[in-house]
Amino acid sequence: MHGYRAETRDELLVLPLACDRAAPPFDFEPYSHASMGPLHVFAFLGHVLRDGGLYQSEEAWRDAMHWREDELTVFTRSDGAIAVSWRMRFDDSALAERLAAELEGVPGMKAQHAGDEIEVMASDDGATFTHWIGTDASGCPIDP
């Protein structure tokens, strides 16, 4: 997505996340993790927040252009419940704050931001959020 804006072919616009790992919900274990990239951020924002016409898609595209790093972590529990943490870093802390506020209103999700990073948490078990602390102000997991 950044190819046309880069001055050189090797220019990297990635900024690492504040911490290497997401905080697991209570009684969950990490299952897998991967970086999804800016195209997936665009698809997520466009579908979850702005699924309603060309302008909304353009806004989601512009927001995703500010992507700098992300990590999607899947957690599982012994009873088969699943929880997901998607941490995303942008080059604009005001954008991260706005997106976290918009995502907080989506049913089944919890969102928070720390500077230029946001974390979106989701689970198929609503009670999971009760004990899922998430991250501190620096974006690092809080140890219970």
Secondary structure by P-SEA (a helix, b strand, c coil): cccccccccccccccccccccccccccccccccccccaaaaaaaaaaccccccaaaaaaaaaaaaacccbbbbbbbcccbbbbbbbbbbcccaaaaaaaaaaaaacccbbbbbcccbbbbbbcccccccccccccccccccccc
